[in-house]
Amino acid sequence: MINPIDSPAPSAFAAAPYPSLRQLEIFRAVAEAGSIRSAARRLGLTQPAVTHAVRELERGVGAHLFARSVKGVAPTEIGAALLRRSHLLFNEVRRTQEEIAELRDGTGGRLSIAFSSTAAQLLPAALTDFRGRRPGVALELQELTWPSTDERWHGGDYDFAVISESGEVAHDGLVHEVLLEHPLIVVARQGHPQASARSLSSLQDCLWLVPGYGRVLLQRLFAARRTAAPTDVIACQSTHMALMLLYQTDALALLSGSLVSGQAMSSGLVRLPLPGPPLATLRISLLVRDSQALTPAARVFIDCLRRAAREAAQAQRGV
């Protein structure tokens, strides 16, 4: 049996001003701790003080925010919505404080940036450039599989993300900028039974390793050749893991040519000689929730990424 946390019935709720940051801070602590007692201990408050703050917040919202069970308390549907929004709010408060400090002192700040494994190829050059321009900024770099499935992205933890994608992808409500494009090639280990294959259709029965967008892309590529898509497909989000498997198994992979050129190709991997134009194009793209809310440090890092992308494109063209 799950009951609302001790508070008035919904009919007793009355309109109230917007919740205070302190109320939201206590609400988040209760939601994360799963109990009033644990939240009170974490905040250094008494249990009655925490309970009172939750009741006041519920009066202001006009709905119950927690339900009680034998396991403790958990957010209601409305409470879960408020919790998501509060994460965004507190991240924006933090960025506001950091931006003020940056503008006031000219130093410091913190950036949290998410990269897909393929998009991280721009990171070394961009990071070197950024460190020369903003040496005092603390950085957190996180690998991101896909924004739509990442809770930290939805909570606003990242200042921005740099992802890899192929095909048409909707990014509703986000600022989207393509930084770099690469042709995708089919890669296998040296000595692979299909290393000299001349058509994609002949690879239907092979084991394939694909990133997040790879299943749909494979289906589209094989459908264009009027061939059923491979059924032995493994989703592999880590480039390092994919390369390890390619070296040691008979798997195939659709990868960016830039990732497997040079040393990788000379140390055990080969590009299958499929004729014709590139099968598809991989895009490395910048995703920003709100460009107006970017801190000065974030804007500088994005500028460094754009410069790194331009240099990579020039190298790709042999300029």
C-alpha positions, -999 to +999 in steps of 0.1 A: +000+000+000+015+034-010+002+065+006+010+102+001+036+116+025+019+131+056+004+163+042-031+179+036-055+164+011-053+179-024-084+199-018-066+217+010-039+229-013-039+267-021-021+288-046+013+300-034+043+318-048+070+300-068+090+276-047+123+288-032+156+273-040+159+261-004+126+242-007+137+226-039+171+217-024+153+199+004+129+183-020+158+169-041+175+156-010+144+137+000+139+123-035+176+112-037+178+098-002+144+080-003+135+090+032+129+121+054+153+108+080+182+103+056+176+136+039+175+154+072+208+138+082+224+148+049+212+184+051+220+188+089+183+196+096+157+181+119+131+157+105+102+181+113+120+209+095+124+187+063+087+176+066+076+212+069+095+223+039+081+194+018+045+203+029+050+240+021+063+230-014+034+207-020+010+236-010+027+258-035+027+232-063-009+221-055-003+184-055+014+156-036+051+152-045+059+120-026+042+087-019+051+066+012+056+029+012+074+003+034+106+011+014+105+048+022+092+077+001+093+080-037+083+109-060+048+108-074+044+114-112+042+152-105+071+149-081+092+131-107+085+160-132+095+186-106+127+166-099+137+167-135+130+204-138+149+211-106+180+194-119+179+217-149+172+247-126+201+240-103+225+234-132+216+268-146+221+284-112+255+268-110+264+280-145+252+315-137+274+316-106+304+303-127+298+328-155+297+357-130+330+345-115+345+342-149+335+377-160+345+391-126+379+374-122+388+364-157+397+329-145+382+297-132+349+281-142+339+245-149+328+227-180+311+193-183+311+180-219+298+148-234+314+131-264+305+101-284+335+078-289+339+087-326+333+124-320+362+124-295+386+124-324+383+162-323+392+164-286+430+163-285+434+193-308+405+212-292+417+205-257+453+217-264+439+249-280+415+254-251+441+249-224+463+276-240+434+300-239+416+291-206+441+271-184+422+276-152+389+260-162+381+226-146+369+201-171+348+170-169+347+148-201+321+121-203+314+095-230+279+097-243+261+070-262+230+090-273+214+121-258+179+108-258+188+079-235+212+098-212+197+110-179+225+135-173+219+151-206+182+155-198+191+168-163+212+196-179+245+183-164+264+188-196+272+222-210+269+207-245+275+174-263+295+164-294+280+133-310+283+112-342+253+104-363+243+092-398+211+099-417+183+123-408+180+128-370+155+150-353+169+173-325+137+191-315+144+222-294+182+218-296+208+239-314+224+215-339+256+222-358+275+198-380+313+202-373+328+175-396+317+148-420+335+115-428+327+087-453+319+054-436+338+023-448+335-014-441+364-027-420+376-062-411+407-079-398+435-089-422+428-124-434+390-121-430+372-146-452+353-117-469+383-093-470+382-091-508+343-088-511+332-066-539+295-061-529+277-052-498+250-078-505+275-106-502+281-096-466+245-103-455+254-134-434+284-118-416+285-107-380+284-069-378+294-045-350+275-012-352+272+020-330+238+034-319+227+046-354+241+015-371+212-009-371+189+015-390+218+025-413+225-012-422+188-018-429+187+012-452+219+003-470+208-033-476+173-023-485+187+000-512+203-031-527+171-051-524+187-075-499+175-084-464+196-067-437+220-088-416+205-105-386+237-111-366+242-075-354+258-064-322+253-029-309+288-017-297+290+019-285+327+018-276+351+023-305+379+008-284+358-024-278+348-025-315+384-024-327+394-051-302+366-074-315+375-066-351+411-077-345+401-110-329+369-121-346+354-124-381+331-094-374+327-065-398+321-029-389+310+004-405+335+029-392+347+063-400+377+061-423+396+086-401+394+062-372+410+032-390+435+050-412+473+050-407+484+029-378+452+009-374+453-002-411+489-011-410+485-032-378+459-057-388+427-040-402+417-037-439+391-018-457+369-039-479+372-029-516+335-022-522+332-003-555+314+030-560+309+061-538+310+059-500+282+039-485+271+066-461+285+097-443+292+100-406+286+135-391+302+148-360+277+173-346+275+198-318+243+197-296+235+226-274+203+230-253+203+268-253+231+287-270+222+319-251+229+301-218+264+290-227+291+303-203+321+322-217+343+291-212+318+269-231+318+293-260+356+293-261+357+254-261+332+253-289+353+277-309+383+254-303+362+224-316+353+243-347+389+251-354+399+214-348+371+204-372+383+228-399+419+214-396+406+178-397+386+186-428+416+201-445+437+171-436+410+148-450+411+167-483+448+166-484+451+204-482 
